[in-house]
Amino acid sequence: MKWEERQSSLLRVGVEAISEQRLVQTRVLGLGRVLRWTMGAWQVALAGLVVASVVALAANASIGFLTSRPDSDIPSSSNRIAFSTDCAVVAVLVSVVVAANLFVLHREASLNRSLLADRLAAILHSLWVAQKDDGFNPAIISLDGAPETETEAFTNVASVSVAKLLLPANNKVHILPHNLLLENDIILLSFGEKAPAAAIACTPDGSPFTPLITLQRGQLLKPSLFKQSAITTTPSPRGHMHFKLTETPLIHTLNALLYSRRPESVVYHQLHVITATLTSSVIPAILFLSLLVNIFRYAFLATTREARIDEALALLVLAQFYAALLPLLPLSLPVVCLVARAYGNAAVGCLHEALLVSKEDFKDEENIDDFDAAPPPTKEVETDYKAIWRAFWSQLLTPNTSHLARTTNLVESLASATVICAMDREGTVSMPFPSIDYLFFMNDHSGGGGMDAAAAAAASAGVFGGNAAEPVVLDIKDEPPSLQGGGGAGGGGVPGIRFEDKEWRTYLDSLKPLGLHFLLGASPRCGAAAAAAGLHVKDESTVGDVGGGVGGLRQRRQNRLRTENHRRPLGLEGGAEERVKPARQTCLCRVGRSIGFQDSSVEPFQLVTAVNWYSPKVDAASNVITHAMDYHFEVPSSKSQIFMHTGSGECQLFSEGNVELIVDSCVDYWTGSGLELMTDAVEKKIFEFYHNAVCADMQVIAYSYRPVPNGGTVGTLKEKTATYVERHASLDAVGVRGSEDDEVLKSEVAGSNRWKNRRIASVIDHPEYNSDSLGPDAYLRELLKCQTFLGLAALCYEPKPDISNVIEDLKLAGIRFVYFSEAPERESKAYAERLGLEIDWNACIILSSSPDGETPGYLELHDMKAQLPRGVDKVRSHIQNVDDVPLRVSLFAESDRSSVLEMVKIFQEYGEVVICIGSSLNEANAESFATADLAVAIDPFVVREGAGPGTGCLDAASPIMMGARITTSPCALHFHFDTSVYSLTQLIREARTLVMHAQQGFSFHFGCQMSLSGMMLLSYILLLPPIFTGYQLLWLLWIVFPVQAATFLFSPYDPDVMKLMPLKNNDHMKDKWRSARYFLARFAMATCGSVLVFVLSLRHFLTVNVPTSNPVSTIFGHYGALSWMRLNEVESAVLLYSQHVTLFYFVLCIVISSCTFLSRDRSLLELPPWRNKVWVVGSLFTCVSCLFLSTLCHHAVLNPSFFSQASLFNSFFRSFPSRMGYCRILLFLGTLFL
């Protein structure tokens, strides 16, 4: 199939899955369904009351306009026209706002469900465009094992999901991510690899075996799969098997992404509780009380008994609408929430981009002691407000898919995070490849002269020492870049490598063969290995300092942390044919340089050939397969390189690989002064170290050496060397092959010096060996025998710099770090200890089910007594019936993609807000990314634009990265490989600050609404006219309150914000009634003071303009008995002026009160309000706009000549008696202050 056809098929499959999901969402997301989801019975009833009130407003406006005719029984009054106009304006505006809210709710719900599908459609389209523009260039290797293009994707890392696609047309193998494979594709799988999808074993041309041999998605390929099957065609002897896919992996991925659901955020639930409480309790109570008071006014205080439709509408309908429904209904809440969320997402997104490109270091605050409990360090970055403004409008108006802010609730999820789950190890929380930790070798402590390669060759001919050798283990530290100094301890001289034992130089005699081996087997990017292999390596001076190991550990290109120069490409390790441990890709040339070798030391050695050899042991049939068996499964394999010394012309073989395979091939070992026979006691010591290292989650590599004996000339070696050799096993036999032949060899070469201690001898060591008697494979099998054991290197995954400190800082912030490990319990605890996690009592839970259903599986006795659950299916019942330990531990062992997903769901069920971090190249993370509250993808390697073959980086347009874009499509944030995890803590700090300020703003907004409703209700109880008109209420509710609350978002951050404990996403607002009492106390004085100012204003204006009337009886009797439309010119003018005076006083009250809401737990002295410049501007705008509104209404509605006073304050305080005036001024200022 051509690439164009493949891309068309992938695009068709993706479009069909996305179209089907959109069709389902269209059926689900109708407006009626959205309303039914968001509205309960009380909400529906209140919606009906709102509609009825709008109809009543329209009817009242119509009555007012109709009664302006001369034949009406109501006296002509300008107040009637003004009141009717007010009713009409309010009816229109409320209708428009309700329609706008319905539109916003439906639009947000639609975007929330469709953004991910839009993002996936854009990714698939870019894949098609890249193919058309010839930008789709997968890595290629030929079937002979030689890579044609150098690529970082061709690697053996667990957090990278790639497969080898065979194209028989050109006999090439293409490296593709799992997401870009198709049904009926033929892939190559090696022992130890997992199937990317359901597949059947087949021949290279696609013909299936008989009977069928199947692999399920994620199943491990083992030799036992072929053991009891009558395979008509023998699989490839090179170690890889052909499988045909029976399904398309992309369909699984897309369905998992499109149909996953995230929980709503904590802020959403809090607002929902508040609005539900308002609509189900507060509004009905105020509505009932207001209706009761106004029924009394209508029934008993009316001045006439005739039916008055205008008074009925005003007192029985509109009064309740103005008192309960209009002030308390959250009509402005959808727009306010949308604006606040858009700004928060824009600020977090811009900060995220600034952190990715910033070159500054993370620093603690000043005067912070190392032993103090301090918040995480931050990076001084400047965020462009213009960029935030552009991002804000993009979030607000367009369906922006850059951060999936709507789908993931970006700012809310970051602020409320309680658990951070690490789903991968390699490249995310640790370095992508293991680094050396221990060196094991044998030493006789004689301190004799050292041995170079030539001396070792002479000694291996039969010279054996007589000293008893003992094992020596040297602890080696591979320091991160931030800790690299001027050289290793003890004068090693190579930055990043440090021997912990200060007396390590006393073992130089034993270390020298290992050091030479490390340099000869170095990465081709290292100068020494390139010289020995005869490879051309471009000048590295433009890339970084690599000479003499200065750039040995890592180098930086474009300010990126690099690991490629000391990673050996897998293609050179036989990676196309077999799966080896990732430690085999780690280059140890820096250790060789630390021992004392220079690059010039390997110049006399010329690489002749290399051979990869393996022994696929057929594992015994067993019905019980444990997770530990799969984790430690490895096909024993090794790599041998033959070098010729140009000075002497002799050839030598250096081998490295599996411990069992290497030790089985050795007949003696180097002690530092000579050779000693390999005995059972020495083997026991070797394997004791090996097993202890494996239990500590380390990977061990064995090293050996032998001279090439008779006939081992360069010509002979090149003629007889094959690139791949299988030893001691076959796929169609259970036993070990070749035992009879070995006995024959023993008898033939019984006198040979190379046959010792019951070891299998090599026929090529016989003096009478004829070089033409053996074929290439047989010759190599004999050459790989009778080697000399040199030592072991134990490598482990080291956490990234500062990861342990980040975990400690997260604890201080109330966030638990959880690590999901694929390893068994013992190995998981070993790595968790390096991370800094708790590994003691009740610290680890095994997620794999017990094979027999009864075995607890735990190693420690206290874990067995604690009855910890074994298996993810037992966790829920354990939490419900025993205790909540699974919700408190930070380590889960033996996990896989399904158990991780299930644990994320369990966390969410119990109120945890989960952030998942994982590899962007691991397809298994996709569903967990889509289910978590927030997902963060981390590149396990360096990725940059324009990378290509030979650069050591992944190209952002490569197929690997295209597949990664599909996997990470549900992720809101994306970090580079070298991005510090402290970037996430700084984003959490920013989000917490924004959300905390937004919550204060919402609290202030709801408090103002309650105060406004209380003022209206109190005016009815006191038989007063409405304290505010309809348009004044709308101006307060939709202009003043939102603007004043929005200024809270710009308050400076609280230094202790990362010391606060986040709330869980359950049992929201448990103390809501205590909060209600708090707000009642906070706003009681403003409410009562405003009513008092309203009464005083009415009395003052009545006294000034109607001197003959009794102000008290007019205020509390006359106004309460008449319909507002029946007031005369003077009474209506007095009422309107009093309303505007009260409005200005109330605005001043809420402005002054808002400064006390800017910080939740800091006083005005600690955090002065003028530090928030936006709040100062917003407060000035609120006060000035209030005066402008009052002046505008004064000139538009009232007769300008009615009052001689032009100023509201002048008319309010004029003509007061001096003593009474001072008392009222003090009363006014006192209530304002309170």
QUIJO-V186502 format. One record per run of one state. SS is the DSSP state (H for helix, E for strand, C for the rest). FROM is the first residue (numbers start at 1). TO is the last residue. If there is no record, write none. Layout:
ss: [SS | SS]
from: [FROM | FROM]
to: [TO | TO]
This chain:
ss: [C | H | C | H | C | H | C | H | C | E | C | E | C | E | C | E | H | C | E | C | E | C | E | C | E | C | E | C | E | C | H | C | E | C | H | C | H | C | H | C | H | C | E | C | E | C | H | C | H | C | H | C | E | C | E | C | E | C | E | C | H | C | E | C | E | C | H | C | E | C | H | C | H | C | H | C | H | C | E | C | E | C | H | E | C | H | C | H | E | C | H | C | H | C | E | C | H | C | E | C | E | C | H | C | E | C | E | C | H | C | E | C | H | C | E | C | H | C | H | C | H | C | E | C | E | C | H | C | E | C | H | C | E | C | H | C | H | C | H | C | E | C | H | C | E | C | H | C | E | C | E | C | E | C | H | C | E | C | H | C | H | C | H | C | H | C | H | C | H | C | H | C | H | C | H | C | H | C | H | C]
from: [1 | 3 | 29 | 31 | 39 | 41 | 67 | 78 | 133 | 139 | 143 | 147 | 148 | 162 | 168 | 172 | 178 | 181 | 186 | 191 | 194 | 195 | 199 | 203 | 208 | 209 | 214 | 216 | 220 | 221 | 223 | 227 | 240 | 246 | 249 | 259 | 266 | 301 | 309 | 329 | 333 | 358 | 363 | 364 | 378 | 379 | 385 | 398 | 405 | 409 | 410 | 417 | 419 | 423 | 426 | 427 | 430 | 431 | 435 | 444 | 453 | 460 | 464 | 465 | 470 | 479 | 481 | 484 | 497 | 500 | 504 | 521 | 527 | 534 | 540 | 543 | 547 | 550 | 556 | 558 | 560 | 562 | 564 | 567 | 568 | 570 | 574 | 582 | 586 | 587 | 589 | 596 | 599 | 603 | 605 | 616 | 627 | 632 | 636 | 646 | 651 | 658 | 659 | 665 | 666 | 671 | 675 | 678 | 680 | 696 | 699 | 708 | 714 | 721 | 724 | 727 | 739 | 749 | 763 | 766 | 776 | 784 | 787 | 797 | 799 | 800 | 803 | 813 | 816 | 821 | 825 | 836 | 844 | 847 | 861 | 866 | 872 | 882 | 885 | 888 | 891 | 894 | 897 | 910 | 914 | 920 | 923 | 932 | 934 | 939 | 943 | 945 | 954 | 956 | 959 | 968 | 973 | 976 | 982 | 1022 | 1030 | 1051 | 1057 | 1060 | 1072 | 1106 | 1111 | 1122 | 1124 | 1127 | 1129 | 1155 | 1169 | 1172 | 1173 | 1198 | 1208 | 1214 | 1218 | 1234]
to: [2 | 28 | 30 | 38 | 40 | 66 | 77 | 132 | 138 | 142 | 146 | 147 | 161 | 167 | 171 | 177 | 180 | 185 | 190 | 193 | 194 | 198 | 202 | 207 | 208 | 213 | 215 | 219 | 220 | 222 | 226 | 239 | 245 | 248 | 258 | 265 | 300 | 308 | 328 | 332 | 357 | 362 | 363 | 377 | 378 | 384 | 397 | 404 | 408 | 409 | 416 | 418 | 422 | 425 | 426 | 429 | 430 | 434 | 443 | 452 | 459 | 463 | 464 | 469 | 478 | 480 | 483 | 496 | 499 | 503 | 520 | 526 | 533 | 539 | 542 | 546 | 549 | 555 | 557 | 559 | 561 | 563 | 566 | 567 | 569 | 573 | 581 | 585 | 586 | 588 | 595 | 598 | 602 | 604 | 615 | 626 | 631 | 635 | 645 | 650 | 657 | 658 | 664 | 665 | 670 | 674 | 677 | 679 | 695 | 698 | 707 | 713 | 720 | 723 | 726 | 738 | 748 | 762 | 765 | 775 | 783 | 786 | 796 | 798 | 799 | 802 | 812 | 815 | 820 | 824 | 835 | 843 | 846 | 860 | 865 | 871 | 881 | 884 | 887 | 890 | 893 | 896 | 909 | 913 | 919 | 922 | 931 | 933 | 938 | 942 | 944 | 953 | 955 | 958 | 967 | 972 | 975 | 981 | 1021 | 1029 | 1050 | 1056 | 1059 | 1071 | 1105 | 1110 | 1121 | 1123 | 1126 | 1128 | 1154 | 1168 | 1171 | 1172 | 1197 | 1207 | 1213 | 1217 | 1233 | 1234]
